[in-house]
Every structure is written in C-alpha cells, then in structure tokens.
Amino acid sequence: MASPSIPNPYAEAHASPSGPGDARPTAYQMIKDNDLLGKMTDKTFLVTGGTDGLGLETVRTLAKTGARVFFTARSGEKAKKIVDLLAVEGKTDGDLKNARIEWVQIDNMSLKSVKAGAEDFLRRSDKLNVLVANAGALPNFRAGRVVTVASTAHAFSTVQLGNYGQESKVKSGIIAYGQSKTANIWMANEIERRYGAEGLHGLSIHPGGIVTAGYANMDPIVQPIFEPLFSTEAFQKVFKSLPQGAATQVLAAVGKDYEGKGGFYMEDCGVSRPIPDDEMVGTYGYRSWAFNPDGEKRLWADSLKMAGLDADE
C-alpha cells in the first residue's frame, strides 16, 4: 500500500528539536491551521482512553472544533472529574466555552465491557465521524476515519501471528510491547484495505516521545530498556510536550489534506517514510514489517475470532 505524497508544512519545525515546548506545532495549531475552530458542530468524535495524557489533550483539542466529543473511561469517578475540569477550563478559554463532551464507560481489559460501552455509545449517538484509538480495544464502529495510535516501538517486533500471548516462545515484555504497536499499524492498514472504497479510512500514527502515564505504568521488563534512552541528550531534545504529542493524531483526525485517504503511518505531523530495519529505535521512519498485507489479513481474522465476532459484524 503506497503512501500518498502529501506536503508536510511542519517538516522544518521538526528538523532541529530542542525539547518540549519548542517550535514544533501543537494539536491546537492543527485545528487553527485547518480553520476548524468551532466549525465542526455536525461531527461526532470518540477518543478511547481520554482521561489523561495524549487522550485527554486530544479530547480537549477536538472539543474546540465544536464537535460532539465522547471519550472512554474505566472509572466513572475519574471521567466526571475530566468533564468538570474541561468545564472549568471553558470559563476562561473561549474555544472551550460551548464544548460538548461526554464519556462512555469502558474497561479495555474486559471485552464484555468494551461491547457494553459500544452499545451505550450507539444508543446515544446515531453517527461517528472519527474514532481515535488512543488506548486499548477498538469497539466495532463504522466511522469516517479510524486513527490508531502506534509508536516507534513497533521496531521491536513484527506481529507474531498465532503467538499473540508468546505461548510458544520465551516471554519478553519488550517483544510484547513492540508487536502490540505493530498490530495497531496493521489494524489501520486493514481497515483501509477493506473499507477505504466505502469511505472509511484507517491511519496509524506515532505521537513522538512523551513521558505519559503509560510510561509510568510501563512493564518492569521494558522499563530498564527505555529509561537509559530517555535520559540521553538526544532523546531529551526530541521529547515533546503533551500538546505537541497530540498534534499528529489530531491532524490525522481532522486534517483537510488527509480527507479520503488512509493506509499510511504518520509522525511529526506528516506521512512517514521507510527506513532500514536495523536503525535505532526512536529514529524517524517505519520498519519493513509495518506493512504486511497477508499478516494484516490474518491478524484481522484472528482478532474477530478472539472477540467472538463474525466477519460481517
């Protein structure tokens, strides 16, 4: 699946990073540059994992388009705190003044909870324009765009088809993490292949290096590998703030240049490029296994089987 040639006006800003809060664009800038502040009142977004980190920043930013924005949360108490927080922010931030933010209870560790949450959403909304899969499982929705949040960590492993839980090999936290990120890319690719002609497009993105709650909760097997990298000067310079980290997924969700397109991997607010498989993790670009039509088809079929869904559901 060939990546489209879409100019990246933000490439220069990413050329010489100097750390969080530097000249690299934010998610809010994506909304402004696409002239979408308050102009998407007829749209509905759903962001999975929207209670902290990149998910919360994405919810906050998308709400400024005027769209109806749902987010998922495991805890009702935490979700209500987020709704209240954004309501308070709306008193001083004019772009959030009329925000329409709602939440759906989903525990990503429970398929039963995911299905119940999907049913709840469908009872409350008759449409979904964009799904941003920021965390966890993908409810079975049809949207205009599905944005899956992957990572440069896909470099650690392709998907071990038929060995998703590493049953047949020595368990490795870093391999499990890597293949989960590759799987996110594959999911978007397969969505594009299956439904692109019907107007449903799949895009995958790497947000960049951000110390989020996800890193705080990192598998102890993986943590010793990442922490030395994060402490180096080179990595400190490429790290982004949360508003900068959310920029690529917000652009993928609403960017006018990406309308009607999909099946590619984005980072630094543009379509990424292939690089050699032996490049250091964290290097701009994607590995050869990020695109594997046969593997993507197999993963899709296996995912449906594990979720107890029929192919046509």
Buried (B, 14 or more C-beta within 10 A) or exposed (E): BEBEEEEBEBEEBBEEBEEBEBEBBBBBBBBEBBEBBBBBEEBBBBBBBBBBBBBBBBBBBBBBBBBBBBBBBBEEEEBEEBBEBBEEBBEEBEBBEEBEBBBBBBBBEEBEBBBBBBEBBBEEBEEBBBBBBBBBBBBEBEBBBBBBBBBBBBBBBBBBEEEBEBEEEEEBBBBBBBBBBBBBBBBBBBBBBBBBEEEBBBBBBBBBBBBBBBBEEBEEBBBEBBEEEBEEEEBBBBBBBBBBBBBBBBBBBBBEBBEEBBBBBBBBBBBBEEBEEEEEBBEBBBBEBBBBEEBBBBBBEBBBEEBEEEEEE
